[in-house]
Amino acid sequence: MRCLIVKSNMALAEKCRAACAERDIETEIAASAAEARSLLDRVRFDVVLTASRLSDGTGEAVARAAARRQPGARVIVLGGVKDQICAAIGTGACAHCTVFRPHADPAAVAHYIDTLPELIQSA
């Protein structure tokens, strides 16, 4: 299984990559929506895991790009407010809302990272 992780927080993205590697999930990381679109043009992914807010766009925009470029890929949008999640679902994404402050609660971050591989495999 191959997963694209779209997250501007590179430290957290690398931790997610390491957790996925333990479950034999191949990953690529994009730090922006533009980088995600570029990877979607060049590499086939089974799952696209994107933050709802990115430095240059939204998870909804990434979900739309994935739907156009790679029909059949599952998209998971992490976080966001209700309107963002509803918009992402409208693109065909399955949404998973997380509410945590990564810099304030290390235990929450550890739990988040530990559950990501299972979430990706179930998408």
C-alpha positions as CSV (number, residue, x, y, z in Angstrom):
1,M,0.0,0.0,0.0
2,R,1.3,3.5,-0.9
3,C,0.2,6.6,1.0
4,L,0.7,10.3,0.4
5,I,1.0,12.3,3.6
6,V,0.2,16.0,3.0
7,K,1.2,18.0,6.1
8,S,3.1,21.2,6.5
9,N,4.5,20.2,9.9
10,M,7.4,18.1,8.7
11,A,8.4,16.8,12.1
12,L,4.9,15.4,12.6
13,A,4.8,14.1,9.0
14,E,8.1,12.2,9.5
15,K,6.8,10.6,12.7
16,C,3.7,9.5,10.7
17,R,6.0,8.1,8.0
18,A,7.9,6.1,10.6
19,A,4.7,4.7,12.1
20,C,3.5,3.7,8.6
21,A,6.8,2.0,7.8
22,E,6.3,-0.3,10.8
23,R,3.2,-1.6,9.0
24,D,4.8,-1.8,5.6
25,I,2.9,1.2,4.2
26,E,5.1,3.0,1.7
27,T,4.8,6.8,2.1
28,E,5.7,10.0,0.4
29,I,5.4,13.4,2.1
30,A,4.2,16.6,0.6
31,A,4.6,19.8,2.7
32,S,2.1,21.8,0.6
33,A,-0.9,21.4,-1.7
34,A,1.3,22.3,-4.7
35,E,3.8,19.6,-3.8
36,A,0.9,17.1,-3.3
37,R,-0.5,17.9,-6.8
38,S,3.0,17.4,-8.3
39,L,3.3,14.0,-6.6
40,L,-0.2,13.0,-7.6
41,D,0.8,13.6,-11.2
42,R,3.9,11.4,-11.0
43,V,3.2,8.6,-8.4
44,R,0.2,6.3,-7.9
45,F,-1.2,6.3,-4.3
46,D,-3.8,4.1,-2.7
47,V,-4.5,6.6,0.1
48,V,-4.0,10.4,0.4
49,L,-3.8,11.6,3.9
50,T,-4.0,15.4,4.1
51,A,-4.3,18.1,6.8
52,S,-7.4,20.3,6.4
53,R,-5.2,23.4,6.4
54,L,-2.0,23.8,4.5
55,S,0.3,26.7,3.9
56,D,-0.9,27.1,0.3
57,G,-4.4,25.6,0.3
58,T,-6.8,23.2,1.9
59,G,-7.3,19.5,2.3
60,E,-10.5,19.9,0.3
61,A,-8.4,21.2,-2.7
62,V,-6.0,18.2,-2.3
63,A,-9.0,15.9,-2.2
64,R,-10.3,17.4,-5.4
65,A,-6.9,17.1,-7.1
66,A,-6.7,13.4,-6.0
67,A,-10.1,12.7,-7.3
68,R,-9.2,14.2,-10.7
69,R,-5.7,12.8,-11.0
70,Q,-6.2,9.4,-9.3
71,P,-9.7,8.1,-9.4
72,G,-10.2,5.3,-6.9
73,A,-7.6,6.6,-4.4
74,R,-9.1,7.0,-0.9
75,V,-8.7,10.4,0.7
76,I,-8.6,11.1,4.4
77,V,-8.8,14.7,5.6
78,L,-7.5,15.2,9.1
79,G,-8.8,18.0,11.3
80,G,-10.8,21.0,10.2
81,V,-14.1,22.6,11.1
82,K,-17.4,21.2,10.1
83,D,-17.7,23.2,6.9
84,Q,-14.3,22.0,5.7
85,I,-15.0,18.4,6.5
86,C,-18.4,18.6,4.7
87,A,-16.8,20.1,1.7
88,A,-14.1,17.4,1.6
89,I,-16.8,14.7,1.9
90,G,-18.4,16.3,-1.1
91,T,-15.3,15.5,-3.1
92,G,-15.6,11.8,-2.2
93,A,-13.2,11.9,0.7
94,C,-13.7,10.0,3.9
95,A,-13.1,12.5,6.7
96,H,-11.5,11.9,10.1
97,C,-11.7,14.8,12.4
98,T,-9.0,15.1,15.1
99,V,-8.8,17.8,17.7
100,F,-5.5,18.1,19.4
101,R,-2.7,20.6,19.9
102,P,0.5,18.8,18.7
103,H,2.9,21.0,20.5
104,A,0.9,21.1,23.8
105,D,0.1,17.4,24.3
106,P,2.8,14.9,23.5
107,A,0.6,12.0,24.6
108,A,-2.1,13.1,22.1
109,V,0.5,13.2,19.3
110,A,1.8,9.8,20.1
111,H,-1.8,8.4,20.0
112,Y,-2.5,10.2,16.8
113,I,0.6,8.7,15.2
114,D,0.0,5.2,16.5
115,T,-3.5,5.1,15.1
116,L,-2.7,6.5,11.6
117,P,-1.5,3.2,10.0
118,E,-4.8,1.5,11.0
119,L,-6.8,4.4,9.7
120,I,-4.9,4.3,6.4
121,Q,-5.3,0.5,6.0
122,S,-9.0,0.8,6.7
123,A,-9.6,3.5,4.1
